[in-house]
Amino acid sequence: MNFEFNGGVILYFSDIICELKQHFEINLISDNSSNEVKFIHLLDGEEKQYKDDVLYFSYDLTRDMPNKCISINFIPDNLEEKSIANISRKDFFAAYNFVNDLISKNSKDKFFSDLNILAKKTTNLGFFINQAAIALNNPLVLVDADFKIAAYSTSIPPTDPLWKNTVARGYCSYQLIKVNESNIDLIVKRNSNDAYLGEACEGSPSPKIYSNIYVDGSLWGVVIMLAERTPISYDDYNYIPWLSKLIEEIVPRSGILISKDMSYANSLLHRLLVGNDIDDLDKKPFIINENSKYCLFVVKTSEKSKSTHDIIESISVFSHVLGYSSLRGIITFLISIDRNSFYLHRQNDLIGLARDEDLKVGISNNFDDISFVRRAYEQCIFALNFSSPNNLSFYSAFYFDHLVNTISNSNFNYILDKNHLHPCISLLIDYDEKNKTELFVTLKSYLENNSNIKETSSALFLHRNSVKYRLDKIIDLCKVDLEDAETIFWLQLSIHIIKNKNLKVIL
């Protein structure tokens, strides 16, 4: 379908009469108006004043005739400065509907003409989608080839439950992808911008049409119009493909990540992050070796950060990046930590980048099975919730907190008491309270600093002899061996439980 938008024209009373004469018998009485007609209104007797840019239709005879009016065989006494035409009773409502459609289409064409101009200069895809949704009077959703939500209209947001939840999440769920990958044209990849009626998306009651978007000759995504406010019209099958062509102009300069290298690996990583079963995917792009080991970086950007492209380039310099996925200010990297990778030796570079670009980085535990990606991502997101002096948060430093958090959020509403803690903990807390000492704080700092007296003294701003004195006091008071691995583990776990504010603990 081809459709050329040249912009809406200015409509005058005489223009509308000419259009009506092609379909109805109409009698022009006078034409004395120089004002543009922008709206149409059926007189109902409730009008307090008439507007110059409105064409009125009068079904009943009236002496108080507006300046621009089409009525049923009625001629007012004073025709000065009035534009009046008469039409038969049988054609009255058909003519009203015809003019209403004419003005609506002209208004929409004007709006799309403005969109055409906007597409030539804007870099803000979200703003463009908002304006297009207003023109169509329906929500729009832009989905890329990895089923991520690249943009959606907030001016007219989706109310369909499935799409409302999807745009809030930022990507299509694995269940939605699985249901639709054999139906939706985004997967079928028809080499066309034509609009298609969307029969896919189970659980989505809204009718929809969509058109594919191509960038550099490759399928980039799809623009979807949900028919929630107004029904799908014949014109929409022209508007949507034209809209997709405009989006193709904006995407390359919008700052949205267009993956040219490792694109298939990136797509697979995203599929794993949203819950795909590893057995459904071709793992070859990850070059999995028998002894391969991996970790995930999750990088949260800020307004001060460089572009996504620059951050990916910077991290790729000192890490062996197998794939990456970018979504709403968060970039996820799958990192190889095989013997030939030197990420661990370039940690200071990552710290410097995080500091300079105001990034927060969550780093998962190492893993050797690609199917662990989704859980590793959850580890990174959990670690991001904890502040770190160098903006790097290793999940390994917070796994006790995660364990305790999981318990506290369980459905059992479990209440811990002092029997779950090392007996040394409650003894030290009681002793400190009675004697105004800080033995518990000292033990906590000592364990957090890997049982290193020098680092503990630095953290507490104490002389190392003072720290040693306090530790000896703790050993004597609690009768504990601070060199026993099992004792240290129990003490560390107990301290993490105490630190967790969400957990109910009775001491």
C-alpha positions, 0 to 999 in steps of 0.5 A: 500500500502506498500513501503519500502525506502532503499535509492537510489543507486549509478548509474554508466553507466554500471548499466543504460545499464543493465536496458536498456537491459531489455527493448531495444536492445542496444549495449555497445561499451565501459565502461571506466567511474568510475563516478556516473551518476546523471543527463541526458541531450539530446545533442542540439549542444549548450553545451560548455563543458561536465560534468562527472556526466551527461549521454548524449543522442546524436540523430545526428552523432557527432565527439565531443562525451562526455565521457558518451553517448548513440547515434544512431549507432555511434562509435567515433575514440577514445574510451579511457576513454569513455563510449559509447553505441549505440541504434536504432533510433526507440528506442532512445527517449523511452530509453531517457525517461526511463533513465530520469525516472530511474535517477529521481526515484533514486534521489527521493529515495535518498532524502527520505532516507535522510528524513527517517534519519531526522525524527529520530532526528529532533524536527522541524516539519516545517523544515521536511515539507520543505524538504519533499516538495522539494522531492515531488516538490509540496507544503505540508500542515499539518492540525490537527484534529481541522483544524488548520495549524500545518505546511506548506512548505515555501520552496514550498509554496501553490499558490492555492488561497484557501490554500494560504489564509488558511495557512496565516490565520493559520486555516481553515475557518468555511466555509471550514470546513462546506463544507468538513466535510462530504467528507474529510477523516480527518472527516470520520476518516478511520483508515488507513494511505493510501493516498486518492485523494482529491475531497473535498475543493470547490474553490480549483482547485489544485488536492490533495492527503492526508493521515491521521496521528495518535498519540497514537492511535488517529487521530491527523491530515492529511498531504496534498500534493497539485499537483501544480508543478508536477502531481500526480503520482502512486509513490505519493500514496506510498510516502504520507502514508510513509510521514505520518508515519514519521510525526507521529514520529516527532509530539510528540517531536515537541512541538506542543500541543497534547491535552489529557485532555479536548480535546473535549472542546478544539476542540469546543472552536477552532470551536467557535473561527473560527466562528462555529454556537453554535447551530451546536455544543454540548455544554455539555463539557463546563458544562454550568449552568444557572448562568455561567459566563466566560471570555477569556484570550488571551496569546501571547508568546515570544521567552523567554517564556516557552513551551505552555504546561508549560504556560497552566499548570501554568494558570490552577493552578489559573484559572478554565480553561474550554478549550484552543486553541493554534495557532502560539504563541497565546494561548486562554483560556476559563475561568470560573468565577463562584462563586467557581472560584478564578481567580479574587483573584489570579490576582497577580499570572497572573501578575507574570507569565506574567512578568516572562515569557514575556507574553502579556495577553489580557482579555475580558469582562465577558459574560454569553453566550458561543456564545459570544466567537468569539466577546470576542476573538476580544476584547482580540486581541484589548486589546493586542495592548495596552501596560500595565505595568504588561503585562495584558490588560483588554478590559474594559480599552480600550472599548472607544478606540475600539468604536472610532476605529470602527467609524474611520474605517467605510466606512463613513469617518466621521469627528468629530467636537467640537460639539461631544466633551464635551465643557470643552475639547476644552476650556481647550486645548485653555486655556492651550495653551494661559497660558502655563498650564496643566489643560487638562493633569490634568483632563485626569489623574484624570479621568484615575485614577478613580477620585482619587486625591492621585493616580492622584498626584502620576501619575503626580508627584505633591502634592495632594494640587496642583492637588486639586487646578488644579481641582478647577480651571477646575470646576470654568473655565468649570462650570462642576460637576466632581461628576456627572456620566453622565458628567464623562462619556462624558468627558471620551469619549471625551478624548478617541476620542482626543487620537485616532490618526486615527480619524479626529477631528476638534476642 
